Amino acid sequence: MKTILIVEDIELNIDLLTQILEEDYNLIIAKDGAQGVSLVEQNKPDLVLMDISLPVMDGYEATRNIRRKFQSLPIIGLSAHAMQGDEEKARAAGCTDYLTKPVDDVLLLRKLKEYLG
């Protein structure tokens, strides 16, 4: 079973993602960007779902840190920001892909299948 690290600080969003994913994936949860970076190094997940607006270290900085050691790890940025330029900023930080919140579960599962097989 593939492992996904969810880096998200809002409990409601964690619950939603867990409901969508828990049957098909092992899930690890980080509540801030710094913890996310640490858990990637410890657990080497198959994919990261990275919230952009996080305490301690935002998703952009966390992604840049992860990218230094894990160049090929798929990282999907998640953000409530759907303004023009937000996706480009996430990709420039190293996100492989980008989805806006609220997350469309069908689209999310399609992306996971694309990156995890």
C-alpha positions as MATLAB code, in Angstrom:
seq = 'MKTILIVEDIELNIDLLTQILEEDYNLIIAKDGAQGVSLVEQNKPDLVLMDISLPVMDGYEATRNIRRKFQSLPIIGLSAHAMQGDEEKARAAGCTDYLTKPVDDVLLLRKLKEYLG';
ca = [
       0.000    0.000    0.000;
       1.358    3.428   -0.975;
       1.935    6.067    1.695;
       0.735    9.662    1.418;
       1.877   12.455    3.721;
      -0.865   15.040    4.266;
       0.568   18.393    5.400;
      -2.477   20.346    6.594;
      -3.244   22.421    9.701;
      -7.044   22.562    9.549;
      -8.732   19.593   11.232;
     -11.788   19.679    8.946;
      -9.565   19.403    5.846;
      -7.573   16.563    7.434;
     -10.820   14.705    8.159;
     -12.073   15.224    4.608;
      -8.841   13.995    3.005;
      -8.686   11.053    5.420;
     -12.233    9.978    4.500;
     -11.370   10.084    0.793;
      -8.012    8.291    1.064;
      -7.831    6.025    4.136;
      -9.152    2.871    2.431;
      -6.562    2.897   -0.346;
      -3.467    4.516    1.190;
      -1.389    4.621    4.380;
      -1.704    8.188    5.665;
       0.718   10.259    7.713;
      -0.375   13.688    8.980;
       1.771   16.769    9.594;
       0.213   19.940   11.030;
       2.828   22.440    9.827;
       5.457   22.772    7.117;
       8.463   22.068    9.354;
       6.870   18.863   10.638;
       6.056   17.939    7.020;
       9.707   18.255    5.983;
      10.770   16.158    8.984;
       8.195   13.429    8.285;
       9.248   13.186    4.629;
      12.829   12.550    5.760;
      11.739    9.980    8.376;
       9.064    8.105    6.410;
       9.916    8.643    2.722;
       6.262    8.700    1.565;
       5.248    7.959   -2.024;
       3.467   11.323   -2.405;
       2.867   14.534   -0.427;
      -0.329   16.601   -0.317;
       1.017   20.001    0.718;
      -1.230   22.780    1.986;
       0.253   26.144    1.030;
      -0.944   28.247    4.006;
       0.677   26.586    7.022;
       2.006   27.704   10.414;
       5.733   27.594   11.316;
       6.860   27.108    7.688;
       4.538   27.697    4.722;
       3.986   25.130    1.983;
       6.262   26.923   -0.485;
       9.245   26.824    1.883;
       8.483   23.253    3.001;
       8.333   22.144   -0.644;
      11.654   23.846   -1.429;
      13.231   22.073    1.561;
      11.851   18.674    0.524;
      13.023   19.204   -3.072;
      16.642   19.588   -1.969;
      16.775   15.878   -1.002;
      13.831   14.320   -2.836;
      13.820   15.616   -6.413;
      11.391   13.042   -7.839;
       8.856   12.869   -4.963;
       5.406   13.919   -6.243;
       4.161   16.921   -4.248;
       0.644   18.193   -4.916;
       0.073   21.703   -3.611;
      -3.353   22.333   -2.052;
      -4.676   25.833   -1.571;
      -7.863   27.788   -1.129;
      -6.156   30.466   -3.248;
      -7.395   30.176   -6.803;
      -6.042   33.486   -8.042;
      -4.068   33.678  -11.234;
      -0.403   33.122  -10.424;
      -0.953   30.942   -7.329;
      -0.431   27.691   -9.237;
       2.680   29.091  -10.953;
       4.104   30.135   -7.565;
       3.484   26.630   -6.165;
       5.114   24.974   -9.192;
       8.062   27.384   -8.975;
       8.561   26.270   -5.343;
       8.724   22.670   -6.545;
       5.154   21.356   -6.493;
       4.560   18.698   -9.126;
       0.882   19.624   -9.364;
      -1.676   21.942   -7.774;
      -5.300   21.607   -6.684;
      -7.608   24.223   -5.212;
      -9.796   23.759   -2.139;
     -12.367   22.616   -1.530;
     -10.719   19.541   -3.042;
     -12.658   17.796   -5.791;
     -12.337   14.159   -4.663;
     -12.739   12.739   -8.194;
      -9.971   15.001   -9.499;
      -7.768   14.242   -6.470;
      -8.122   10.479   -6.963;
      -7.356   10.871  -10.675;
      -4.167   12.804   -9.841;
      -3.119   10.192   -7.272;
      -3.635    7.412   -9.814;
      -1.551    9.424  -12.318;
       1.374    9.818   -9.886;
       1.152    6.540   -7.949;
      -0.164    4.142  -10.584;
];
